[in-house]
């Protein structure tokens, strides 16, 4: 067999294996970021979050979930509580910034507004101290802002996955 035929046979087997692995068991494949999920994310009101860090997180969530503006009649409300800690390095000048967020999603369409999703996410970033106090402040703020954006991405992804799994379960139940 020529090298070309071996490569084709190997390529076909690889393609076939990848196709079989990617076929979900039981139900059809549904992409995570489809219009229905984007529409549902746009129907979430993000409650105010504490201090300046909370404000930055809230606006990052609004940018990602409701890019066309705050919903007039939201179907859900998202509440977030933040916890910040700084852990200095043992060997060098600097620290880890640990920011965790506990969030809950309430269904405003139901009578008692039950919490349908609750979870905790955590982001760890670090910065190195410099000689000047101003440089330390700037480095710490940059690390904190990076942690906030990481939390926002994680909260949006987990919330989208919640709605995706709810939608997939209802589609599978219909089949």
C-alpha positions in Angstrom: 0.0 0.0 0.0 1.3 3.4 -0.9 2.0 6.1 1.7 -0.8 8.2 0.2 -3.4 5.4 0.7 -2.2 4.8 4.3 -2.6 8.5 5.1 -6.1 8.6 3.6 -7.2 5.4 5.5 -5.7 6.9 8.8 -7.4 10.2 8.1 -10.7 8.6 7.5 -10.4 6.5 10.7 -9.5 9.6 12.7 -12.5 11.5 11.2 -14.8 8.6 11.9 -13.6 8.3 15.5 -14.0 12.1 16.1 -17.5 12.0 14.6 -18.6 9.1 16.8 -17.1 10.7 19.9 -18.8 14.0 19.2 -22.3 12.5 18.7 -24.1 12.9 22.0 -25.8 9.9 23.5 -29.6 10.1 23.6 -30.4 13.6 22.3 -29.3 15.9 19.5 -26.4 18.3 19.8 -27.4 21.8 20.7 -24.9 24.7 20.8 -24.5 26.5 24.1 -24.7 30.1 22.7 -27.9 29.9 20.6 -30.4 32.7 20.3 -32.8 31.2 22.9 -30.0 31.1 25.5 -28.9 34.7 24.6 -32.5 35.9 24.9 -32.8 34.2 28.3 -29.5 35.8 29.5 -30.8 39.1 28.3 -33.8 38.7 30.6 -31.7 38.6 33.8 -31.7 41.7 36.1 -28.3 41.9 37.9 -28.8 43.3 41.4 -26.4 46.0 42.7 -23.3 44.5 44.2 -21.7 46.2 47.2 -18.6 48.3 46.8 -16.5 49.5 43.8 -15.3 45.9 43.0 -19.0 44.9 43.0 -19.9 47.7 40.7 -17.1 46.7 38.2 -18.4 43.1 38.4 -22.0 44.1 37.9 -21.1 46.2 34.8 -19.0 43.4 33.4 -22.0 41.0 33.8 -24.4 43.5 32.2 -22.0 43.9 29.2 -21.9 40.1 28.8 -25.5 39.2 29.6 -27.6 42.2 28.5 -25.6 44.0 25.9 -28.7 45.8 24.5 -29.7 47.3 27.8 -31.3 46.4 31.1 -34.5 44.4 30.7 -37.8 46.3 31.5 -39.5 43.1 32.7 -36.8 40.7 33.7 -37.6 37.0 34.1 -34.7 36.4 36.5 -32.7 38.2 39.1 -29.0 37.6 39.8 -27.6 38.4 43.2 -23.9 38.2 43.9 -21.8 38.4 47.2 -18.1 39.0 46.9 -15.3 37.9 49.2 -11.8 39.4 48.7 -8.5 38.3 50.3 -4.9 39.0 49.6 -2.2 36.4 50.3 1.4 37.8 50.3 4.1 35.7 48.6 6.5 33.9 50.9 9.6 34.4 48.8 9.2 37.5 46.7 7.5 40.9 47.0 3.9 40.6 45.8 0.7 38.8 46.5 -2.1 36.7 45.2 -5.5 38.3 45.0 -8.2 35.8 45.7 -11.7 37.0 44.7 -14.7 34.6 45.2 -18.3 35.2 44.3 -21.4 33.4 45.6 -24.3 34.0 43.3 -27.9 33.0 43.1 -30.5 33.2 40.3 -34.1 33.8 41.3 -37.0 33.0 39.0 -39.2 36.1 39.0 -42.0 34.5 37.0 -42.9 32.1 39.8 -45.0 33.3 42.7 -42.4 32.9 45.6 -39.3 33.7 43.4 -37.5 30.5 44.1 -33.7 30.3 43.7 -33.1 28.1 40.6 -29.3 28.3 40.6 -26.7 29.0 43.2 -23.0 28.5 43.0 -19.6 29.9 44.0 -16.8 30.9 41.6 -13.3 31.9 42.4 -10.5 33.7 40.6 -6.9 34.0 41.7 -4.6 36.6 40.1 -1.2 37.9 41.3 0.9 40.9 41.2 4.5 41.8 42.1 5.4 44.7 44.2 7.6 47.5 42.9 9.7 50.1 44.5 7.2 52.9 44.4 3.9 52.9 46.3 2.0 54.1 43.2 3.3 51.2 41.2 2.1 48.8 43.9 -1.4 50.3 43.9 -1.6 50.2 40.1 -0.4 46.5 40.0 -2.9 45.5 42.7 -5.8 47.2 41.0 -4.9 45.6 37.7 -4.8 42.2 39.3 -8.1 42.8 41.0 -9.7 44.0 37.8 -8.5 40.8 36.0 -10.0 38.7 38.8 -13.3 40.5 38.4 -13.4 39.8 34.6 -12.6 36.2 35.2 -15.5 35.9 37.7 -17.8 37.6 35.2 -16.9 35.1 32.4 -17.4 32.2 34.8 -20.7 33.4 36.1 -22.0 34.0 32.5 -20.8 30.5 31.3 -22.4 28.7 34.3 -25.6 30.6 33.9 -25.8 29.8 30.2 -25.0 26.2 31.0 -27.9 26.1 33.4 -30.3 27.3 30.8 -28.8 25.0 28.2 -29.2 22.0 30.4 -32.8 23.0 31.2 -33.6 23.4 27.5 -31.8 20.1 26.6 -33.8 18.2 29.3 -37.1 19.6 28.0 -36.1 18.7 24.4 -35.1 15.2 25.4 -38.4 14.8 27.3 -40.3 15.7 24.2 -38.6 13.0 22.1 
